[in-house]
């Protein structure tokens, strides 16, 4: 399954962070991005699972990460 990771800031603006085939790599990238670009030193990640997406809050008021299932399919 192909996943897309976005960083959502100001409550609605999306910044694309990449495509991932592996959930572990997605989480590693998300934590690395948070550590590099946030002033929150001890984040507390919480996940909210939807039908086709997962939202990861880490303690910021209007910023979060959004993992979405990709709908593009490879041609045969």
N, C-alpha and C positions, 0 to 999 in steps of 0.2 A: 504494500500500500504506500502510495506516495503522499507525503504530507508537506504542506507549505506552512512556514512560520512567519508571523508578522509581529512587529512591535507596534502597539497602538498607543499613541500619545495624544494629549489634549482631549481625550475621550472619544475621538473618532478618526484621527489621521493615522493611516497605516504606513509602516516602513517595512518593506519586504526583507527578510533575513535569509531566506533560502529554501531549497527543496530537501527533503530528508526521506530516506527509505527506512531508517532505523530510529525508533523512539529514543533510544539512549543518546544517539548523536544530536537529536533535536534538543533534548534536555541539557546536554553539555553546552551547546551553542547558546541556548537561552540564558543559562547561568553565567557563562562567560561574558555575554553582552551586558547583562545586568551589572556584573561586577565592574566592567570597564566604563559604563556610561551612566551609572546611577550613584547618587550620594548616600543611598541607603546601605549601611555597612552590614547589617544583620537582617537580610530579607527573610520573610516567612511566606513561602510559596503555598498558595491554595489553588486547587483546580476546581473548575465548574464544567461539568460535562454536558454538552448539548448533543443533538442528533448527528451533526456532521462537523462539529468543532469542539475544541476544548480551550477554555479561557484559563490562563494562569495569572493570578494576582500575586504580587510580591510585596505589597505594603505601600506603594505609591497611590495617591488619591485618584489621579486621572490617567495612569499608564498601566498597561498590562500586555501580556503576550497572548497571541491567538494562534492556535494550531488548527489548520483546516485540511480536510481530506481533499486532495486534488481531483478534479472531475475530468481532466484530460486523459484520454486513453491512447495507447500506442496503436498505430495502424499495422495491419498484418499483411 
